[in-house]
Amino acid sequence: MRYLVTSALPYANGKLHVGHVAGAYLPADIFVRFLRLKGEDVIYICGTDEHGTPISISADNEGVSPAEVVKRYHDSILAAFTGIGIEFDNFSGTAREEHYTLSQRFFCDLNKNGYIQSKSTLQFYCDHDKRFLPDRYVEGICPKCGAGGARGDQCDKCGNIYDTTTLKEPKCKICGNTPIIRDTKHWFLHLNSFTERLKDWISSKTYWKENVRNFMLNFLEQGLIERSITRDLSWGVPVPLPEAEGKVLYVWFDAPIGYISSTVEWAKNLGQPERWKDYWLSPDTRLIHFIGKDNIIFHALIWPAVLMGQNIPYVLPYDIPANEFMNLEGEKISTSKNWAIWVDEFIQDFDGEYLRYYLAANAPEKQDADFGLKDFQQKVNGELNNVLGNLANRVFAFAGKHFEGVIEAVELDDMSREYWAEAKEIFGGVAAAYREYQVKRNTKSIMDIARLGNRYFDERKPWAAIKSEPQHVKETLWLCAKLLNLVAVALSPVLPKAMQRLRQMMGLPEITRWEDANLAEAVHLQNVSALFCKIEDVQIEKQLAKLHSAAAAAAPKEYEPVKDSITYEDFSKLDLRIARILEAAPVPKTDKLMHLKVDLGFETRELVAGIAESYKAEDLVGKVVTMLVNLQPRKIRGIVSNGMILAAHSEGKISLVQPEGGEPGSTIQ
């Protein structure tokens, strides 16, 4: 049996945060490390996802090439992984020649086999930015469930995908303006051609996580729609057709192919260029994709369909252990709001293995989890230091003081054998849980072995028995050493460096096999030191202050009135549009304020205007006015005023600015 393990390709347009690590990378790294201890044939493959609109926009804003943006974040992401001990057999990227060639081959096979068709389609286009907007650069209200903040092609709240143009109240994510719809030609993957094969395949996955399997089966019952796999962009894998000049493959079509191209690169680096086939073309391979729940549809439906449509019999995913999300201090992690803990920064202040332990102990396996800095402190201090670190310290200190650092292998009495049997039972369950990706359960179980050791040490009271019963004390120290070694092996996939250091202090060789847990020879302590250090309150307070300060700096600023002298650039920021007043009513207990409801063509809004002394409510209905629409919302007399209508003030009278011609929503320039 071979294992081919992948993690979702991190996007090369930003740094790595703790939510990324908790969802897709640490669980995979732990799983791979465990498999290697069990002697399994396994490789761990990843790389950065290096195409798409966000990268192009970042490059434009910075005045550099997309390749420069990609390299910067590729290096940053890999350094962050290295800092927390995530080890890949190969970490590649999708902007490489091998990947381009393979992706184009995938497209051609699907096209030749009749699974792809071109057609003219309607797509959002931003007049302001002069570009077609890919799905993920439009946001609005989900047409399925009505949730706000839905992406152009998929709603994160209900998980549904839909035709982009059905999105309600769309907004360009680049500039915030309302895009228009224009014709363009694209190529579509006919997913419905794979419906029955996908149903049969997913139905057979009885061992999948229940949330993944049920979600996909329910999704298939709703029916599949064709999916565009090309985009109007300059940065990406060119579509390999003469009539598709200027178009590239959709980033989510070519990104999963990066798993294969990275494996091809790995084989070439080994000097065995055909070895990748042993994993991707062998029915004995177990292909396992570690992802977050927002990537389930792509990995459990679209990607398998793409593989099914190839002329080469690629192995299909064996398992897709999708995890839930990790929040931060009770709020959703948001990179745009800078509400995140960035891995590269965090490990400058804390040991990377402390982060590994906390994310494992708090893994979002079955439900969303929350990263709390004080909880992080408690887990490190209360568990790693006070339980495991304490057991090692008291055992090693006692052996050093009374037996010159030698812990003899001796026969155990009945009491000790009972403790050992209980520990071995827990240890047996750990192996099974690792195979089922249950790292959260395992951190608790392994720490229970350490707790067992502390309880045993306390019950045996070696400090009281050292003079009268030295053999009794030797048994105590020997069982504690066996328990510490059991913990070292069991916890090594989670804390590889700390557990190797624990073994080194015990004079034992590097952990290479699961069977290393069976300690049979005397322990000769060497270079004993504290295994862990406590995190101080001041360190956590500093991190909390840093987190809130960064978020405050990224928060949108309050609207500032236009000054006497402004630039053309300042003026261009004002989004002035035609609006028609639908309803009007005086605001109670005021003389000047009028509560208005207006039609902007693409949506209706409510606002408060100080025009009640000049206009009656019934005279306002139907009037066409000029409105500033991109003004920060403000609550006035309990009403959220979402915009401002323009008026002239002369001799104590207010006159609305009323344009001639134009429909509601038209831009005033």
Disulfide bonds with the S-S distance in Angstrom:
none
